[in-house]
Amino acid sequence: MSGRGRAGMGQGMRRRSLTVLAVLTVAAVGVTGCDAVGGDSPPGEEKKAQPAPRPTPVWDRSPDSVAAVGDSITRGFDACTVLSDCPEVSWATGTSPEVASLALRLLGGDRAVSHSWNYAKTGARMADLPGQMAQAATRLPELVTVLAGANDACRESPESMTPVADFRDDFEDAVATLRRAAPKAQLYVSSVPDLKRLWSEGRTNPLGKQVWKLGICPSMLADADVVDAAATARRESVQQRVEDYNGVLREVCEADERCRFDDGAVYEYRFGTDQLSHWDWFHPSKNGQARLAEIAYEAVTAKEG
């Protein structure tokens, strides 16, 4: 065979080899493509993406236990008898059906007794809250309620009110205390009530004004009928401090994913004389305690914080 013939034969063999290689390559690519959409999927049909599992909500709208910290409001002070605590009508953990406390609404009668605890103290200020929170945390509650700050504003004079920076430090300390001992506990924080409105409502009752002279919130309630420039400025400074406190409560709570602030609902609630104690015309009556319980229940069970 001539050299040209052998060369032609070699070129033909190389062409056939390249053809076979191309076919095998196409087949391999085809197999790989089938695997990408699922080996059993019909041609042209892509595998549907599986939906990502929904994350478990951080906030539990039906906690199984409740602990309360705070001041005289949460102790039901002056709601039953004069100048006395009455925790059974507390908005947070009370057992009175007349009030229907947050604990009663969330837990039911028997469990409200066995699975709720009230560590609030009459006269307590924000500086007392870390200690109360440490006590509450020992119970490992699923929900802790906070209503504190009125006594920080209710001092002998506006000059002796708790500075806002100290108020913030004490509240942050209280939250940190809870988080160290009970990191998954939920926190419901109530705003400080509108003290100026309580003054304007309570001053209509002569008996209430006599009780105020015993020393109830003098920075706001002293000389209840005096409305001159100095008295007005004094009350306005107290009111501004309450609003500043509520700003702190909101900001600190927003920094904690397991905390819900009431968004100012208690501060904005227009307490009337029916909601005020008929012993001192300043603290919540049983009716007022029931209104606080309603506000708290709506906040705790809301779908979004």
Sine and cosine of phi, psi and omega as CSV:
sin_phi,cos_phi,sin_psi,cos_psi,sin_omega,cos_omega
0.00,0.00,0.63,-0.77,-0.04,-1.00
-0.95,0.31,0.27,-0.96,0.03,-1.00
-0.88,0.48,-0.59,0.80,0.01,-1.00
-0.90,0.44,-0.64,0.77,-0.02,-1.00
-0.90,0.44,-0.68,0.74,0.00,-1.00
-0.91,0.41,-0.59,0.81,0.02,-1.00
-0.91,0.42,-0.66,0.75,0.01,-1.00
-0.90,0.43,-0.64,0.76,0.01,-1.00
-0.89,0.45,-0.65,0.76,0.00,-1.00
-0.90,0.43,-0.64,0.77,0.02,-1.00
-0.92,0.40,-0.59,0.81,0.02,-1.00
-0.91,0.42,-0.66,0.75,0.00,-1.00
-0.91,0.42,-0.65,0.76,0.01,-1.00
-0.90,0.43,-0.62,0.78,0.02,-1.00
-0.90,0.44,-0.67,0.74,0.02,-1.00
-0.90,0.43,-0.62,0.79,0.01,-1.00
-0.90,0.44,-0.68,0.73,0.02,-1.00
-0.90,0.43,-0.60,0.80,0.02,-1.00
-0.90,0.43,-0.71,0.71,0.02,-1.00
-0.88,0.47,-0.67,0.74,0.00,-1.00
-0.89,0.46,-0.65,0.76,0.01,-1.00
-0.90,0.44,-0.67,0.74,0.01,-1.00
-0.89,0.46,-0.70,0.72,-0.01,-1.00
-0.90,0.43,-0.60,0.80,0.00,-1.00
-0.91,0.41,-0.70,0.71,0.03,-1.00
-0.88,0.48,-0.65,0.76,0.00,-1.00
-0.90,0.44,-0.67,0.74,-0.01,-1.00
-0.90,0.43,-0.69,0.73,0.03,-1.00
-0.88,0.47,-0.63,0.78,0.01,-1.00
-0.89,0.46,-0.67,0.75,0.02,-1.00
-0.90,0.43,-0.70,0.72,0.01,-1.00
-0.87,0.49,-0.66,0.75,0.02,-1.00
-0.89,0.46,-0.61,0.79,0.03,-1.00
-0.91,0.42,-0.66,0.76,0.01,-1.00
-0.89,0.46,-0.53,0.85,-0.06,-1.00
-0.93,0.38,-0.46,0.89,-0.01,-1.00
-0.95,-0.33,0.07,1.00,-0.02,-1.00
0.97,-0.25,0.82,-0.57,-0.11,-0.99
-0.87,0.49,-0.47,0.88,-0.06,-1.00
-0.98,-0.20,0.07,1.00,-0.03,-1.00
-0.97,0.24,0.64,-0.77,0.08,-1.00
-0.88,0.47,0.44,-0.90,0.02,-1.00
-0.82,0.57,0.69,-0.72,0.07,-1.00
0.99,0.12,-0.10,1.00,-0.02,-1.00
-0.98,-0.22,0.85,-0.53,-0.02,-1.00
-1.00,0.02,0.47,-0.88,0.05,-1.00
-0.93,0.36,0.74,-0.67,0.00,-1.00
-0.97,0.26,0.70,-0.71,0.01,-1.00
-0.92,0.38,0.70,-0.71,0.03,-1.00
-0.98,0.21,0.72,-0.69,0.00,-1.00
-0.90,0.43,0.62,-0.78,0.02,-1.00
-0.93,0.37,0.61,-0.79,0.02,-1.00
-0.89,0.47,0.63,-0.78,-0.02,-1.00
-0.96,0.30,0.73,-0.68,-0.01,-1.00
-0.92,0.39,0.55,-0.84,0.06,-1.00
-0.93,0.37,0.80,-0.60,-0.02,-1.00
-0.85,0.53,0.65,-0.76,0.02,-1.00
-0.94,0.35,-0.64,0.77,-0.06,-1.00
-1.00,0.03,0.83,-0.56,0.05,-1.00
-1.00,-0.09,0.89,-0.46,-0.06,-1.00
-0.98,0.18,-0.07,1.00,0.02,-1.00
-0.70,-0.71,0.91,0.41,0.02,-1.00
-0.88,0.47,0.41,-0.91,-0.12,-0.99
-0.98,-0.18,-0.05,1.00,0.03,-1.00
-0.40,-0.92,0.46,-0.89,-0.08,-1.00
-0.68,-0.73,0.75,-0.66,0.16,-0.99
-0.85,-0.52,0.59,-0.81,-0.05,-1.00
-0.86,-0.52,0.66,-0.75,0.12,-0.99
-0.77,-0.64,0.39,-0.92,0.01,-1.00
0.54,-0.84,-0.60,-0.80,-0.15,-0.99
-0.83,-0.55,-0.44,-0.90,-0.12,-0.99
-0.88,0.47,-0.47,0.88,0.00,-1.00
-0.88,0.47,-0.70,0.72,-0.01,-1.00
-0.96,0.27,-0.29,0.96,0.09,-1.00
-1.00,0.05,-0.04,1.00,-0.02,-1.00
0.93,0.36,0.51,0.86,-0.06,-1.00
-0.87,0.49,0.74,-0.67,0.04,-1.00
0.90,0.44,0.29,0.96,0.03,-1.00
-1.00,0.04,-0.36,0.93,-0.04,-1.00
-0.89,-0.46,-0.72,0.70,0.03,-1.00
-0.64,-0.77,0.30,-0.95,-0.12,-0.99
-0.92,0.38,0.73,-0.68,0.09,-1.00
0.79,0.61,0.66,0.75,-0.01,-1.00
-0.64,-0.77,0.53,-0.85,0.12,-0.99
-0.95,0.31,0.47,-0.88,0.07,-1.00
-0.56,-0.83,0.94,0.34,-0.14,-0.99
-0.88,0.47,-0.33,0.94,0.01,-1.00
-0.92,0.38,-0.27,0.96,0.06,-1.00
-0.95,-0.33,0.26,0.97,0.03,-1.00
-0.87,0.49,0.69,-0.73,0.04,-1.00
-0.86,0.50,-0.47,0.89,-0.11,-0.99
-1.00,0.02,-0.77,0.64,-0.16,-0.99
-0.77,-0.64,0.15,0.99,-0.05,-1.00
-0.90,0.44,0.34,-0.94,-0.02,-1.00
-0.94,-0.33,0.01,1.00,-0.04,-1.00
-0.96,0.27,0.82,-0.57,0.07,-1.00
-0.89,0.46,-0.41,0.91,-0.01,-1.00
-0.90,0.44,-0.53,0.85,0.01,-1.00
-1.00,-0.08,-0.59,0.81,-0.08,-1.00
0.81,0.58,0.93,0.36,-0.07,-1.00
-0.88,0.48,0.18,-0.98,0.06,-1.00
-0.84,0.54,-0.68,0.73,0.00,-1.00
-0.89,0.46,-0.67,0.74,0.03,-1.00
-0.89,0.46,-0.67,0.74,-0.03,-1.00
-0.93,0.37,-0.60,0.80,-0.04,-1.00
-0.99,0.11,-0.61,0.79,-0.19,-0.98
-0.95,-0.32,-0.39,0.92,-0.14,-0.99
1.00,0.03,0.21,-0.98,-0.15,-0.99
-0.84,0.54,-0.84,0.54,-0.08,-1.00
-0.90,0.43,-0.71,0.70,-0.05,-1.00
-0.96,0.29,-0.42,0.91,0.08,-1.00
-0.90,0.43,-0.47,0.88,0.05,-1.00
-0.98,0.18,-0.71,0.71,-0.12,-0.99
-1.00,0.01,-0.30,0.95,-0.09,-1.00
-0.82,-0.58,0.51,0.86,0.12,-0.99
-0.63,-0.78,0.54,-0.84,-0.09,-1.00
-0.60,-0.80,0.67,-0.74,-0.05,-1.00
-0.91,-0.42,0.95,-0.32,0.00,-1.00
-0.96,-0.27,0.16,0.99,0.04,-1.00
-0.92,0.38,0.40,-0.92,0.01,-1.00
-0.70,-0.71,0.73,-0.68,0.07,-1.00
-0.87,0.48,0.74,-0.67,-0.02,-1.00
1.00,0.01,-0.06,1.00,-0.07,-1.00
-0.93,0.38,0.57,-0.82,0.12,-0.99
-0.91,-0.41,0.04,-1.00,-0.04,-1.00
-0.88,0.48,-0.51,0.86,0.02,-1.00
-0.89,0.47,-0.38,0.93,0.01,-1.00
-1.00,0.07,-0.19,0.98,-0.13,-0.99
-0.92,0.38,-0.63,0.78,0.02,-1.00
-0.84,0.54,-0.65,0.76,0.04,-1.00
-0.91,0.42,-0.68,0.73,0.06,-1.00
-0.88,0.47,-0.65,0.76,-0.02,-1.00
-0.91,0.41,-0.59,0.81,0.04,-1.00
-0.89,0.45,-0.64,0.77,0.05,-1.00
-0.91,0.42,-0.72,0.69,-0.02,-1.00
-0.88,0.48,-0.62,0.79,-0.06,-1.00
-0.91,0.42,-0.43,0.90,0.01,-1.00
-0.89,0.45,-0.37,0.93,0.03,-1.00
-0.99,0.12,-0.16,0.99,-0.10,-1.00
0.76,0.64,0.81,0.59,-0.03,-1.00
-0.94,0.34,0.45,-0.89,0.07,-1.00
-0.99,0.13,-0.37,0.93,0.04,-1.00
-0.63,-0.78,0.71,-0.71,0.11,-0.99
-0.86,-0.51,0.75,-0.67,0.05,-1.00
-0.97,-0.23,0.58,-0.82,0.01,-1.00
-0.78,-0.63,0.81,-0.59,0.20,-0.98
-0.64,-0.77,0.98,-0.20,-0.07,-1.00
-0.45,-0.89,0.41,-0.91,0.04,-1.00
0.76,-0.64,-0.41,0.91,-0.02,-1.00
-0.88,0.47,-0.64,0.77,-0.02,-1.00
-0.95,0.30,-0.32,0.95,0.09,-1.00
-0.95,0.31,-0.46,0.89,0.06,-1.00
-1.00,-0.06,-0.50,0.87,-0.02,-1.00
-1.00,0.10,0.98,0.22,0.00,-1.00
-0.90,-0.43,-0.07,-1.00,-0.01,-1.00
-0.89,0.45,-0.52,0.86,-0.01,-1.00
-0.41,-0.91,0.28,-0.96,0.06,-1.00
-0.85,0.53,-0.53,0.85,-0.02,-1.00
-0.91,0.41,-0.41,0.91,-0.03,-1.00
-0.99,-0.11,0.11,0.99,0.06,-1.00
-0.91,0.41,0.46,-0.89,0.03,-1.00
-0.89,0.45,0.80,-0.60,0.07,-1.00
-0.86,0.51,0.54,-0.84,-0.05,-1.00
-0.87,0.49,-0.63,0.78,0.00,-1.00
-0.89,0.45,-0.65,0.76,0.04,-1.00
-0.92,0.39,-0.64,0.77,0.05,-1.00
-0.85,0.53,-0.70,0.71,0.02,-1.00
-0.89,0.45,-0.73,0.68,-0.01,-1.00
-0.86,0.51,-0.68,0.73,-0.03,-1.00
-0.92,0.39,-0.64,0.77,0.00,-1.00
-0.94,0.34,-0.67,0.74,0.05,-1.00
-0.88,0.47,-0.61,0.79,0.05,-1.00
-0.90,0.44,-0.65,0.76,0.01,-1.00
-0.90,0.45,-0.70,0.72,0.01,-1.00
-0.90,0.43,-0.68,0.74,0.02,-1.00
-0.89,0.46,-0.61,0.79,0.05,-1.00
-0.87,0.49,-0.70,0.71,0.04,-1.00
-0.90,0.44,-0.70,0.71,-0.08,-1.00
-0.91,0.42,-0.56,0.83,0.02,-1.00
-0.91,0.41,-0.61,0.79,-0.08,-1.00
-1.00,-0.08,-0.52,0.85,-0.06,-1.00
-0.63,-0.78,0.96,0.28,-0.14,-0.99
-0.88,0.48,-0.40,0.92,-0.05,-1.00
-0.98,-0.18,0.04,1.00,0.03,-1.00
-0.91,0.42,0.64,-0.77,0.06,-1.00
-1.00,0.01,0.45,-0.89,-0.10,-0.99
-0.77,-0.63,0.86,-0.51,0.12,-0.99
-0.96,-0.29,0.83,-0.55,-0.08,-1.00
-0.90,-0.44,0.86,-0.51,0.06,-1.00
-1.00,0.02,0.56,-0.83,0.12,-0.99
-0.96,0.29,0.38,-0.93,0.06,-1.00
-0.96,0.29,0.70,-0.71,-0.03,-1.00
-0.89,0.46,0.31,-0.95,0.04,-1.00
-0.97,0.23,0.99,-0.11,-0.08,-1.00
-0.91,0.40,-0.53,0.85,0.00,-1.00
-0.92,0.38,-0.60,0.80,0.05,-1.00
-0.92,0.39,-0.64,0.77,0.03,-1.00
-0.87,0.49,-0.62,0.79,0.07,-1.00
-0.89,0.46,-0.74,0.68,-0.08,-1.00
-0.91,0.41,-0.52,0.85,0.02,-1.00
-0.99,0.17,-0.74,0.68,-0.10,-1.00
-0.94,0.35,-0.44,0.90,-0.06,-1.00
-0.94,0.35,-0.13,0.99,0.05,-1.00
-0.98,0.20,-0.16,0.99,-0.04,-1.00
-0.93,-0.36,0.87,-0.50,-0.03,-1.00
-0.87,0.50,-0.64,0.77,0.01,-1.00
-0.90,0.44,-0.68,0.74,0.00,-1.00
-0.87,0.50,-0.66,0.75,-0.02,-1.00
-0.92,0.39,-0.50,0.86,0.07,-1.00
-0.94,0.35,-0.63,0.78,0.04,-1.00
-0.92,0.40,-0.60,0.80,0.01,-1.00
-0.85,0.52,-0.50,0.86,-0.02,-1.00
-0.93,0.38,-0.21,0.98,0.05,-1.00
-0.97,0.26,-0.14,0.99,0.07,-1.00
0.89,-0.46,0.33,0.94,0.02,-1.00
-0.99,0.16,0.90,-0.44,0.07,-1.00
0.70,0.72,0.86,0.50,-0.06,-1.00
-0.88,0.48,-0.52,0.86,-0.01,-1.00
-0.86,0.51,-0.50,0.86,0.03,-1.00
-0.97,-0.24,-0.62,0.79,-0.20,-0.98
-0.99,-0.15,-0.19,0.98,-0.01,-1.00
-0.87,0.50,0.59,-0.81,0.00,-1.00
0.76,0.65,0.85,0.53,-0.18,-0.98
-0.84,0.55,-0.52,0.85,-0.06,-1.00
-1.00,-0.05,-0.05,1.00,0.01,-1.00
-0.99,0.11,0.81,-0.58,-0.04,-1.00
-0.78,-0.63,0.49,0.87,0.05,-1.00
-0.96,0.27,-0.03,-1.00,-0.10,-0.99
-0.88,0.48,-0.65,0.76,-0.03,-1.00
-0.92,0.40,-0.70,0.71,0.00,-1.00
-0.91,0.41,-0.63,0.77,0.03,-1.00
-0.90,0.43,-0.68,0.73,0.03,-1.00
-0.90,0.44,-0.62,0.79,0.03,-1.00
-0.88,0.47,-0.73,0.68,-0.01,-1.00
-0.92,0.39,-0.59,0.81,0.02,-1.00
-0.91,0.42,-0.60,0.80,0.01,-1.00
-0.92,0.39,-0.59,0.81,0.07,-1.00
-0.92,0.40,-0.69,0.72,0.00,-1.00
-0.88,0.47,-0.67,0.75,0.02,-1.00
-0.90,0.45,-0.62,0.78,0.01,-1.00
-0.91,0.42,-0.63,0.78,0.06,-1.00
-0.87,0.49,-0.69,0.73,0.02,-1.00
-0.90,0.43,-0.61,0.80,0.06,-1.00
-0.91,0.42,-0.65,0.76,0.05,-1.00
-0.87,0.50,-0.69,0.72,-0.01,-1.00
-0.90,0.44,-0.56,0.83,0.09,-1.00
-0.89,0.45,-0.64,0.77,0.04,-1.00
-0.90,0.43,-0.72,0.69,0.00,-1.00
-0.85,0.53,-0.68,0.73,0.01,-1.00
-0.89,0.46,-0.75,0.66,-0.09,-1.00
-0.91,0.40,-0.69,0.73,-0.01,-1.00
-0.92,0.39,-0.64,0.77,0.01,-1.00
-0.91,0.40,-0.64,0.76,-0.02,-1.00
-0.91,0.42,-0.39,0.92,0.01,-1.00
-0.99,0.16,-0.08,1.00,-0.03,-1.00
-0.89,-0.46,0.87,-0.50,-0.11,-0.99
-0.93,0.36,-0.26,0.97,0.00,-1.00
-0.96,-0.30,0.44,0.90,-0.02,-1.00
-0.85,-0.52,0.64,-0.77,0.11,-0.99
-0.81,-0.58,0.82,-0.58,0.12,-0.99
-1.00,-0.03,0.49,-0.87,-0.04,-1.00
-0.98,0.22,0.09,1.00,0.04,-1.00
0.88,0.48,0.51,0.86,0.05,-1.00
0.99,0.14,0.21,0.98,-0.10,-0.99
-0.90,0.44,-0.67,0.74,0.01,-1.00
-0.93,0.36,-0.67,0.74,0.03,-1.00
-0.86,0.51,-0.64,0.77,-0.09,-1.00
-1.00,0.09,-0.22,0.98,-0.03,-1.00
-0.91,0.41,0.75,-0.67,-0.08,-1.00
-1.00,0.02,0.98,0.19,0.04,-1.00
-0.85,0.53,0.77,-0.63,0.10,-1.00
-0.95,-0.31,-0.07,-1.00,-0.05,-1.00
-0.90,0.43,-0.44,0.90,0.06,-1.00
-0.92,0.38,-0.46,0.89,-0.02,-1.00
-1.00,-0.03,0.01,1.00,0.00,-1.00
-0.96,-0.27,0.57,-0.82,0.06,-1.00
-0.84,0.55,0.73,-0.68,0.05,-1.00
-1.00,0.08,0.18,0.98,0.15,-0.99
-0.99,-0.12,-0.62,0.78,-0.03,-1.00
-0.76,-0.65,-0.10,0.99,0.05,-1.00
0.80,0.59,0.63,0.77,0.04,-1.00
-0.57,-0.82,-0.78,0.63,0.06,-1.00
-0.97,0.26,0.35,-0.94,0.01,-1.00
-0.92,0.40,0.65,-0.76,0.17,-0.99
-0.98,0.21,-0.06,-1.00,0.09,-1.00
-0.86,0.51,-0.64,0.77,0.05,-1.00
-0.89,0.45,-0.68,0.73,0.03,-1.00
-0.91,0.42,-0.63,0.78,0.06,-1.00
-0.88,0.47,-0.63,0.78,0.04,-1.00
-0.90,0.44,-0.62,0.79,0.03,-1.00
-0.92,0.40,-0.64,0.77,0.06,-1.00
-0.89,0.46,-0.64,0.77,0.02,-1.00
-0.90,0.44,-0.65,0.76,0.03,-1.00
-0.88,0.47,-0.72,0.69,-0.01,-1.00
-0.87,0.50,-0.71,0.71,-0.02,-1.00
-0.90,0.43,-0.69,0.73,-0.03,-1.00
-0.89,0.45,-0.66,0.75,0.02,-1.00
-0.89,0.46,-0.64,0.77,-0.02,-1.00
-0.94,0.33,-0.68,0.73,-0.07,-1.00
-0.94,0.35,-0.57,0.82,-0.07,-1.00
-0.99,-0.11,0.02,1.00,0.03,-1.00
-0.90,0.43,0.55,-0.84,-0.04,-1.00
-0.92,0.39,-0.50,0.87,0.02,-1.00
-0.80,-0.60,0.57,-0.82,-0.01,-1.00
-0.99,0.14,0.00,0.00,0.00,0.00
